[in-house]
Amino acid sequence: MSSPFRVFVYALVAAVLAAPIAAVEPASTPPVVPLGLDAYLQWEKWPLQRLGVRSYMRSTYDRSGGNQSADASHYLYQEAEDFNVALDELGPGVLYFKRTNHWHGSPWHYEVDGTDHIVQESSTADPLNPVADSVFLPEAPFPNPLTWTWSVTRGADLMWVPIMFEQQLRIAYSRTHYGTGYFILHKLLPGIALSRPLRSWSIQEIPDPAVLDLINRSGTDIAPADTLIQEAGDLSLAAGGTLPVAQIQGPATLRALKFTLPLDRALDLERVRLRITWDGRAQPSVDAPLCLFFGAGTFYNRDGREWLVKAFPVSIRQTADELQLACYFPMPFFREARIELADVPASEAEIGYEIRAEHYDGPSNHVGYFHATYRDHPDPEPGVDLVYLDTREVEGGGDWTGAFVGSSFIFSHHAILGTLEGDPRFFFDESQTPSYGTGTEEWGGGGDYWGGRTMTLPFAGHPVGAPNPDAAHNDRDRIESAYRFLLADLMPFGKRAIIRNEHGALNDSREHYESVVYWYGLPGASLVRTDVLDVGDPADEAAHDYVSPDATAPYRFSSRYEWGPTAVELTAPNRPEANPASYAEFSFHLPAAGEYSLWVHGRAERPFVTSDAFWVQFDGEIGTPAFTAAANGINGLGNWLDGHPGELDYRWSSGMPNAVPQVMRFAEPGTHTLRIQPRHRGHFLDEIRLTPVNAVPLNDQPADALAEAAVAAAAVVLRAEDARTLAGAYRLLDDRGARAGKALYIPSETREVVPVQTKDGRRTDGTSEFTLRIDPDNHGVMLRRTLDYQYPNQRARIWIAAVGEDGNPGDWREAGVWYEAGADTHLYSDPPGELDPTRKTLQTSGRRFRDSEFLIPLELTRGQSAIRVRAEFWPLERSLWPGQEFPHRTTWTELEYQAWSYVMPPDPSANDD
């Protein structure tokens, strides 16, 4: 093996590795927050705690929890035919990321503090003839690599240009066809220390070329080269098992971690676990398979590309004889770092490694440890989000303060891309309203499943996976994975982060997922809940001196939060079971040995793609988990709705409509047995055919329906009434639509997965006042309000008064405006044509519970142990669209108020666990 870093670099380093440097101390004030492009230029500050910064992911998701129009075209409201609002936020804040599907929706309106800027891309002018090498327009303020278009991303227009706003930001679409969008923005607590002044963005602003140069260096070694601590060498794999790599004493920050694998052994080593333990903690903070940690679900390189992953913080590069892995996430620690490889298969090979670290001399509570948390999800539960990370459940549990900075994940081991319809849902600091995306491939920077292709960008990518199962070269080629890294658009939290993702459009996929979540965090909290007011509870209102003279009497209602679909169709496991609860069996005579195509005639009961498929087993497979892959494919038989969405007529299919049929090879003629069992429930089946002709059908007709009598005579025809055994839920029914008047029916089965909750509160068109306790050592305070989202565009002026030792409030000072755009009723418009006018539909989700947050200026809370809050309703009269009012008029609703105080994180350097 040859590599530029095969020799130990110890001339200067040996003493540093062996002897500790003076310990660092905690600070009493928060760090300065890198703002705007500084988040890139100061990327070494990735681990910084960001007190006073709240992150939100907003999108055009289907408010009912479904997947209508692939989560496109759901708008807050319309002001004009060419102004359909997808995002409406009050400042101060920064929009750090925006993603749309292709050019759809453009021209886009970026309305910043009242000034409307028109942003387009090359295909906007003639969307029916899109431009292959498209760019954002105007190009100067939206240069690559801060923007990418669909021609590179394989389906999405991506924008990372920071858009600062002081008062208000609105993003609106001029066209609504396929108007998908998700946005990541930060709200900033007024008064926190920022690296540069926050000023309203203008389309005349040109990003600093140094930022572009930095991002364009992705894949190269971007870490400092002259670090004090450097170590390199070769690891023998002869012993296998767990191999120590390095133990480095701190305080220091790991700046580069590299491994070089022999190319001919790379696939054998891809599941080796990288483990890093900080400061002697009881559990490693990094514990993940090498392939996923460095950004790919496998090291299999289907087309021999040089760069399997060419991202900003990690990379995987293939040369003629090596696979080079690199990671540049800054990783601070205070006493020692222990790096090791686990689950190493014994061999005569060697792995090269390089480590570079620099002295850390900042406050110990200004940064967070780096974490890479791996989770395996082999059999997702129907209706339940996959939990990639719950910080309360990892590394000993408890509170953590830090930031979510990315994920690398496998979403299929079978080259199934349909599961990508699942939406990301992230919950921070006990908020019950998630940051909500529009789909899994959107999170990975693509669109329309990347067109089945691979791509790798600095902050998003789909590095591995075949376009479909039939195109896969081998089992590893069926592994589909994606990555997403968050730098400027990272998501801070002060107590807890829950990173969840739907598996499939309705949490209905049974594909095998695996995930690695990258995050920074210190044990302990920087955001603590100090008080709660339950509006509508007489005792609690009295305890908080709640006064609202114009408010309604308390009212009680039942509803839900926006956590996904209310109920799901229950599906069976990913493959046939040995002892299924429901099945039907047939006995049949086969005239000759050989290969037979399988054809099924049936229909779905309801227009849900999770209702129309079943598995087959033959002969000795019955009563065991064995099955023939060629007979079942990946999705079983049926799947009529995949070829004919929404249509409930009887149709022929095999594994999929209008596709090469599934086949079964029989070694002997004579009597055979067939068992069917549901993959999905809720469909009718009236006929199964086995035909010796294997050809793509015309108009969904099996080949034996052609005129050749010999072919027809060789076919086996099984009708519903031929079933000799019906077990469980299978029933034989009369059905006039069936070919012989009868069908086997397996009823659907649903389960409620988003529970109904009951809350009470009040409405007011006037003013509410109340007192809340806060931490006197606070570095800012956030208010959280649970509201009734049935009422649109709720807005109020907020005033704050300090409460003295005598319990009386001082002078009132204005804190800002609290505004929650939209309602549980919204505009849906997805006309069929690119240039078609809006097709307006009023939709109400019925999800009335929402948590909303407000950041109080620091100067109004510093040193105070209690504050008096006044919310003065400020009506905003706005139509859902011109001529169509919202079903309910605007008002101010309040079910609960919470006070959260920002405090300094605990000192991790004093942690002895």
N, C-alpha and C positions, 0 to 999 in steps of 0.2 A: 504494500500500500504506500502511496506517496501523498504527502499533504504538507502545506507550508507550516503547519502547527503540530508537528510530531515530537518536538524536543521540549523537555521541561524548561521553563524560563524561570530560573531560581536565583540568578545572581543577586537581584535586588529583592526578590520576593520571599525567600526562605524565612527571613526574620519576621516579615509581615505576617505570613501564614502561621507562624509559631507563637507570636507574642501579641496580646491584645492591645488595641489602641484605646486611649482614654474614652470612657463611656460618655454617651450623649445624655442630655437632660431634657425633660419635657418643657414645653412652652406654655405660657398662660394666655396667649392670644392665637387666633387661627392664622394659617398661612395665607399669603396673597394668592388669589385665584387667577390662573392664566385665562385671559379673556380673548375671544375671537381667534384670530390667526396665531396668537401667542400660544394657544393650546398645542399647535403643531411645532412652532419654533422652540418652545420650551418642553418638548416631549419627554425630556428626562424627569419632568415633574408629574408624569402620569400617576405615580402612587400617592399624590397629595390628597389629604382630606379636604373636602370642599364644603365647609360649613356655610350655610346660607344659600346653597344652590339646590334647586329642585328641578328634576328632569321629568318630562312628559312625552310620551309617544301618542300622538293623535293620528286618526286615519279615517278613511271612507268605509270602514267595516260595516257589515250588515248588523244593524242594531239589535235585531232579534236573536243574534247568536248563530244564524245560519251562514250561508255562503252565496247569497244571491248575487249574480253577476261577478262571481269570484271576488266579493267584497269591494266591488267598484260602485261608483255613481251614487253613493249615499251622502247627501250634502246637508249642512246645517240649515241653510236657507238660500233663497235666490233674491238678489236685488234687481237684476235685469237679465235679459235672455243670455247675455254673454258675461254674467257675473254670478257664478254659482259657488257659494262659499263653502270650502272644505276645512278651513282653519280660521279661527277668530280668537285671538288672545290679547290680553292686556299686559303691558310691560311693567318694569323693565325686564328685558330678556333677550335671548339670542336663538334664532332658528339655526341649528347646526347641520341638519340633514333633511333632505326632501327626496322622495322616490315616487316616480309615476311609471305606469306601464307604457313603454314606448313614448311617443309624442302625445298620447291621448290627453285631451283636456286643454292643450295649448291652442291659442296663446293663454299663458297663465298671468294672472294679476298678482304682483307682489306689492300689496298696499302697506307701506311702512309709515307709520305716524301721519296718516292722511294723504301721503303722496303715492299715487298709483304708478308702478313701474311695470311695463309689459315685457315679459320674458317668453321667448319661443325657442324652437329648435328648427333645424334645417327642413324637416318634413312638415312643418306646420302649414306652409303655403299650399302644398298639394299633398294632403295626407293619403290620397288614393294611389299616389306614386312616390312612396317614401324614398328619401335620399340615403344611400347606403352608408356613406361616411359622414353621418350627421353630427352636428355640434350644437351647443346652446347658442342662442342669439339674444342680445349681442354677445360676441365671443369673448371680448376683452375682460369683462367682469366675471365671466364664468369659464375660466380656462381649464383645460385638462392639466393635471390629474385631479383637480377639485371637482370636476364634472366628468361623467361618462355617459354615452348614449347607448341605445339598444343594439347598435351594430357591433359593439364590443362586448357589452354585458350579456348579450343573447336574450334581450327582452325588456330592459328597463332603462329609463333615464334617471341618473343618480346625480345629486348635487350636495357637495359638502362645503360650499361657500358660506361662511358665517353671515347671517342677516341679523344685524342688531336693531332693536327697536326700543324706544324709550316709553312710548305710550300705548301703542296698539299695532298688531300685525294681523293682516288678513291675507290668506291665499285663496284665490278664486279661479275657477276654470271657465274659459269662454265656450268650450264644447263639452258635452257631458257623456258622449259615447265612450264606454269603457274607462270612465274617469276614476282610475285607482290612484290613491295617494296615501303615503304614510310619512309622518313628520316627527323629528326629534328636536325638542327645544328645551332650553333652560330658562327658568324664572329666577331672578336674582333678588335677594333680600337687600333693600336699599341700605347703604352704609357699609357693606362689607368691602374689604380691601381687594381691589382689582388691579391687574397688571397694566391696564390701559383704560382710559376713560371710555365709558359706554356712550356712543353717539349713533344717531339714526343712520342706517345704511342708505346709500344712494347707488343707483345703477352706474354712476360715474366712477365708483371705487374700483380700482384694479388691485387684485391680490398681490402681495409681496412675492416677487420672483423667488426669494429664498425658500418660501413655503413650497412652491412648485418643484424646485430643485430637490428639496428634502424628500418629498413624497415620491418623486421619480427615481430616487435611489433605492426604493423598495426592492428587496432581494439581495442587495449588496450589504456589506458590513457597515451599518450606520452608527455603531457604538464607538465611543472614544477608543483610539488605538493605544494611547500612552498611559493606560491605567497603572496604578501602583501594584496591583495584584494580578498576576498572570500565571496560568498553569496550563500545560498541554502535555499530551502523552498518548499512549496506547493502552487499552485494557484487553487483557487476555480473557477469552470467554471459556477457557478450558474447564474451569470449576463450575460454571453455570450458577443458577440460583440467584442470590443477591450479591451484587458487586459494588463495593464502595468506589465512588469516583473522586470525590474531594471533600475535605472539611476545611472550611475557611473561617477564620475568626474576624469578628467585626469590632466596631460598627463599620459596615460597608454596604455598598450597593452592587449587586451582580449586574453587569452591563452586557455581557455576551456569554451565551452557552451554546456550544456547537458539538455535534457528533458527526463522525464520518463512518459510514457502514460500507463493507464490501458489497458491491452491487449484486453479486450472485448469492448473497446471504440476506439481502434486505427484507425480502418477504418473510423469511423465518424469524426476523427480529422485530417486525412491525408491532407486535403485541407486547414487547418488553415494556415494563412499567418504569417511567421516570418518576423518582420520588425526591422531594426536597423538603427538609425539615428545618424550620427557623428557630433559633434560640432555644433549642432543647425542648420544644413543645412535645406533648405526648403523642401527637399524630402529625404526619406529614401534611403540609399545605398544598403541595403539588403531588399528585398521585394519579397518573394517567398513562394510557398506552402511547408509545412514541408517535405512532402515525397520527392519532387524533390530536395530541398535544401540538404537533408541528403543523396541523391544519388540514390533514387528509384522513379519510376513513380507511385507507390502505395505501401501501407503497406501490401497488400495482400501477404501472404506467402504460395505459392501453395503446398509446400512439408514440411512445418514446420521446415525449417532450423534454426539453432541458429543464423547464420549471414546472414541477407538479404544483407547487405553491410558491408564489412570488408576492407575498404580503409584506406589509410594513414591519410588523413585529416578529414574524416567523417566515421561514422559507424551507422548501425542499427542492434541491437541485440535483439533477442526474447528470453524471459525466459518463465517460466510456466504461469506467470500472468502479465508480463510487456513487453513493447516495449521500449528499451533504445536507445536514440538518442544522438550522441556525435559529436562535431565539434572542431577541433584543429587548424584551420587556424589562424595564428597570425593576430590580427586586431588592429593596432595602432590608437590612436586618441589623441587629444591635449587639449580639454576642457571638453567634456562630451560625454557619449554614452547613448542613450536611446533605450532600448530593449522592444519590446512589441509583443503580439500575436493579430492578427486581424481575423475577420470572424470566431470567435469562436462560435460554436453552444452551446446554454445554456443547462446545464445538472448538475446533482448532482456529477459528477466526479471531480477529482482533477488531476492536472499535477504537477509532481515534476520537479524542475529545480536546476541546479548548475552553478555558474559562478565563474571563476577564472581569475584574471588579475594581471599584474605586472606593476610597475612604468616604464614609458618610458622616458629616459633621452638623447636620441639621437637628432640630428638636425631634425627640423620639416619638412624640404624638402628633407630628405633622404629616406623617406618611402611613401607609398600610403595608402589611405583608402581601406578597403576591400569592395567589391561590389559583390552582387549576383543579377543579372538582369534577371527577369522572363519575358518571352514572350509567348503568346498563338498564335498558327497558325492553326485555325480550318479548313480553306479551302485554301490550298496552291494554288497560281496562276500558271497555266501551263507556263513553260519556265522561271520562275523567282525564283532565289534562295531565300530560307528563310533567313531572317536577324535575327540572334539570338541576335546580339548586334551591334549597331553603336554608339560609345561613343559620337559623335556629337549630338545625339538625346536624350540622357538620362540625368536626373538630372540637367536640366537647359541648357544642350547642351554646345557648345564651345569646347575648346581644353582640352585634358586630357593627362597626362603622367603617365605611369605605365607598367603593364604587364598583358597579358591574361594567366590565370592559370588553366582553365579547364571548363568543361561543364557537365551538367546532363540533359538528354533530353528524352522525349517520342517521339517515331517515329511511333507508331501506337496505336490506341485504339481498333483494331480489330484483333490483332495477325497476321498481314500481315508483313512478313519479306522481301518481295521483294523490298520494298521501301529503304532497306539498301544499294542499289547500288549507292545512291546519294553521291557525293564527297564533302568533306569539302573544302572551298575556303576562305582564310583569307587575308585581305588587311590591310597593316599597313602604316600609315604616307603618305597617298595619292599616294602610288605606285599603278600603274594600273596592275601590274603583281602579281597575288596572290600566296601565299603559297598554294599548291595544293595537296590534298590527293587522295586516291584511293577508298574510300568508307566509308560508315557510320559505319559498324560493324568493319572495320579496325581501325577507329578512337577509337572505344570502346574496342579495344584490342582483337577482335575475328577474325574469318575467316569462310567463307562459312556459314554465319548467325549463328555462334556458334553451328551449327548442331541442332538448335532449343532448345539448352539447356541454362541454366543459369550458370554464374560464377561471382566471385568477387575477384579481385586482388587489391594490394595496390594503383595502379594508373589507372586501367581500369577495366570495368566490364559490364556485362549484368545481372543485379540482378533479374529482374522480367519479366514475360511474358510466355505464353504457347507456345509450339512448333508450333502450328497451330490453326486455329479457332475451329476445331472439337475437339481438345484436351482440350480446355479451360473449367475450372470448372464453371466460371461465367464471368460476364462482366469485373470485375477488373482483372481477369486472362488474359484477352485479351490485357491489357495495356502492351506494350513492351517499355522498357527504357534501356538506357546505360549511362555510365559515363566515363569521361577521366579527369585525373588531371595532371597538368604540374608543376613539381618542378624544377629539373635541366634543363629540356627542356622547361621551360616557354618561352613566346614570348613577349619581351619588345616592347613598342612603346613610341614615344615621343610627339605625337600630336593627333593621331586618330587611333582607331582600329575598323575594320568592320569584324565581325565573321559571315560568311555565310555558308549555307549548301544546297546542292541540295536535293530535295525531289524526290527520285526515280532516276533511271539511267539517265533520260533525263529531269529532272524536270517535271516529268509526273505523280507523285503520288498525289492523293487527300486525303491521310491519314491525320488525325488530329495529328499535332505535338505540343509539348510544350517544352520549353527550359529554362534552367537557365545557365547563363554564369557567372563564377567566375573570377574576375579580381581585380587587385590593381590599384589605380589611384588617382592622385591629380588633381584638376582643374588647368588648365594652361598647357603650353608646355615646354618640355625640348629639343625639336628639332624644329627649326624654319627655314623655307626656306628664304634665304637671297638674292638669285639671280637666274635668269633663262636666259639662252642663247638659242635662237631659231635659230638653224643652218639652213641656207638656206634663212633667212630673211636678206636682205642687211643692213637695218637700225640697226637691233639688232646685226648683226655680227660686224658692225662698232663700235657700242656702247661698245662692249666687246673686241675690238681690236683683233678679230678673224683672224688668219692667218693660212692657210693650202695650201702651194704652189702646192702640188701634188694632191689635192682633185679634184674630179669631179665637174662639174657644179651642182647646186642644182637640184635634181630630186624629183618628186612628185609621190606618189602612194597611193592606197587605200587598206586597209586590216583591220584586227581585232586583238584585244588582246585575250588571252586565258581565256575566261570567261564562257566556257561551249559550248553546242551545238549551232550552228548558228541559227537553227530554230527548233521548236517543233511542234508535232502534238497536236492540241487542243483537250482536253478531256472534257467530261461533269462532273458535280459534282459527289460526292461520292455516291449519291443515286438518285432515280428517282425524277423528278420535277413535280409539279402540272401542269404547262403549258409549256412544252418543245417546243422549236422552231421547232423541227423535230420529227415526230413519224409516226408509221403505226398501224392501228387497224384492228382486225379480229373479226368476229362473228362466233361462232361455237356451235354445239349441243353436249352436254355431255350425253352419254347413261345412266350413273349411277353416284350417289354421291360417294365420297371417295377420296383417295389420289392418285394423278397422278404424275409420273415422267416426267420431262421436257427434251426434246431432241431437239437439233438444228443442222442443216446441213448447213455449210457455209465455208467461207474462208476469209482470210485477203487479202487486195489488195497489200500491201507491207509488207516486213518482219520486221515490228515493232510491239512489243508487246502492244503498245498503240493504236492499230488500229482494234481490233477484239473482242469487247465485247459490250453487250447491256443489258438494264434493261427490266423487264416485270412488268406490273400491270394488275390486273383482276377486272372487274366489278366495285364495288363501290370505289375502290382505284383510278380509273381513274379520272383525274381532281383534285386530291389532292396529297400531298406529301407522302401519305401512300403507303406502299408496304409490301409484305410478305417476311420476311427474308429467310424463308426456300426455297422460289422459286428463289430468286436472289443470295443467298450466299453473300459473301463479294465482289466478283469481277464481278457479273452479269453472264450472259450466253455467251457461245462461248469460247473465250480465246483459240482458236485453236493453236496459236503459243506457248503457254506455254507448251503444250505437244509435239509440233513438230516445234522447232525453225527454222525459215527461210523457212519453207515449205508453199507453197501457193495453195495447192490442197484442194478441198472440203473434209471436214471431219465431222464426227459426234462428238458432244460434249454435255455436259450439262453445269455445272458450270466450269468444267475443263475436258480435255480429260482423259479417263481412270480413272475416279474417281466416287465415289458414286454420283448419280444424284441429282439435286435439285428437290424439290417436291412442289406441291400445293394441298391443301385439299379443296374440294368443298362439301358444305353441301347439295346442291340440284342438281339433274340432270336438263337437259333442256338447254336453250340458255344462253350463256355466252359471255363476251367480253374480248378480250386481246389487250392490247396496248404494243408495244415495242418502246423504245426510246434509243438513243445511249449513252453508257458509253464512248466508243471510236468511232472515225470516220475512215472510210476507209475500209469497208468490204462488202461482199456479203452474203446474206442469202436466201436460196431457199426452206427450209422446216423446219417446227416446228412440233414435235410430242408430244402428251400427252399420256402416256401409264400407265396402272394400275400396271405394274410390276416394282418394285423398286430393281434393282440389279446392281452391278458393271458390266459393259459391257465387252464383249470380242471383241478385235480389234475395239474399238470405235463403236460398233453396238448397237443400242437401243434394249431393251429386246424384243419388239414386232416384231423384225425382225427374231426371232426364229420361229420354225416350228409350234408352237401351234396356230391353227386357231382361237381358242376362244380369245386368248390374242390379236392377230392381229385385230380381229373384234372389240374389246373394245377400241382400240387406236383411238385417234383423230389426223388426218393428216391435217395440214395447209400448203398449198403451197404458193409461193410468189404471184401468181396471185389471190389468195383468199383474199388478203388485200382489205378491203372495203374503207379504207381511207388512203391516203398518204399525209403527211403534211411536209412542210419545204423542206429539202434537200433529203428526201427519193424518190427514183425513181424505177420503174419496168423496167428491162432491159432484153434483150435476152442474154443468156449466154450458150454456147454449153456445158460447164462443169457442169451446173446445172442438177439436176435429171430430171426435167420436161422442161428444156430448158429456164427457166426464173428465175430471181433472184431479190430480193430487194437489192438496192445498196444505201449506204450512203457514199458520197465522203469524202475523207480526207480533213482536213483543217489545214494548217500550219501557223505559225506566226514567223517572224524573231525576235529573242530575243537578239542576239549579234550584235550591229550595226557596220556597216562599217564606218571607219574613214579615213580621208585623211590627210597625213602629208608630209612634205618635209624635205630633209636633204642632206648630202653628203657622199661620200665614199672616202677613201684615203688609199694608200699603203705607205704613208710617215708620216709626222708629222703635228699635229694640235696644235696651241697655242691659248689661250684666257685668259681673266681676269675675275674673279668672286669676288663679294663682299661677305665678311663673317662678322660675329659678332666678334669684337675684344675681347670680354669676353668669347669667345668660349672655350669649353672643348673638342674640337675635331670637325672635319668637315667630313661630308659624301657627296660624289658626287653621283648624280643619272643621268644616261644617258638613253635616249630612243634610241633604235637601231633598225636596220632592221635585223630581225632574219633569213632572207632568207640566209644570208651569215654565214657560219659555223665557230665555234671555234674562235671567235674574241678575239684577245689578243694584248695588248699594254703595254709598259713600261710607267709609269706615273712619271713625274717630277714636282716639285713644287718650285716656287720662290716667296719670299715675295715681295710685291709691296710697295715701299717707298712713302713718302708723295709727292714726285715729280712725282709719277706715273710710275716710272721706276722699273723694276724687279731687285732683287738682284741675288745672286748666285743660280744656279739650284741645287736641292737636290733630289735624287731618292726617290720616295714614295712607290714603289712596282709595282706589275703587276696586271693589270685589265684584267680579263678573263671571258668570258661567254661560257661555254661548249655547244656543240651541235648546232642545227639549227632547223628551222621549218620542216626539213626533218630528219627522224630518222629511226632506224632499228626496225622492228617488227618481232619477232620470237616466235611463240608459237606452237611448234610441238606437235602432239597428245600424244606421249609417254614420260614417265619420262626420259628415257635414249636416246631418239631420238636425232640425230644431229640437229643443228639449221636449221630452215626453214626461210631463209632470205627474207624479203619483204621490199622494200623501200616505205616509206609512207611520204607524205608531207601534213601538216595540212593547209598550207596557212595562218597561224596566224603569221604575220611578225612583229607585234609590241611587243616589250619587254622592260621592264624597268630593268636596271642593276645598282648595287650599288658598290661603292668603298669607303673604309675608309682610310682617310689620317692620317699618323702618327701625334700624338698630337704635337710633337715638331716642326712640320712644319707650324702649324697654330696658335699656342698660341700667343695671343696679336696682331695678324694681323687683319686689317680691309679689306684687299684685297689680293688675291693670283693670281699668274700667273700659269696656268696649261699647261703642255705639254704632249700630248699623242703621243707616238712614236710606230707606228704599228710594231709588232713583229710577223711575220707570223708563224703559226703552221700548217704544212702540215700534214693532217691526213685524212685517208680514212673513208668512212662510214663503210665499212668492207673490208677486204683484197680483192683487185681486183675491188672494187666498189667505185668510187669517189662520193663525194657530188655533187648535180647538179650544184652548184655554188662554185667558188673558194673562199677561205677566204680573207677577207679584213677588214678594220675598218670602221664601219658606225656610224654616229652621226646625230641624228635628233634634239635632245635637250639635254642640260646639265643643271642640277640644283645643287645649293650649299645649303646644309642644315647644320646649326650650332647647336651643342649641347650647351645648356645653362642650368644654374641651375634652377630647378623648382621654381615657386613662393612659398612664405611662407604661408602655409594653416592656421597656427595658428593665422594669422592676418585677416582671412576671417570672416566677420561679418554677412554673409547671413544666 
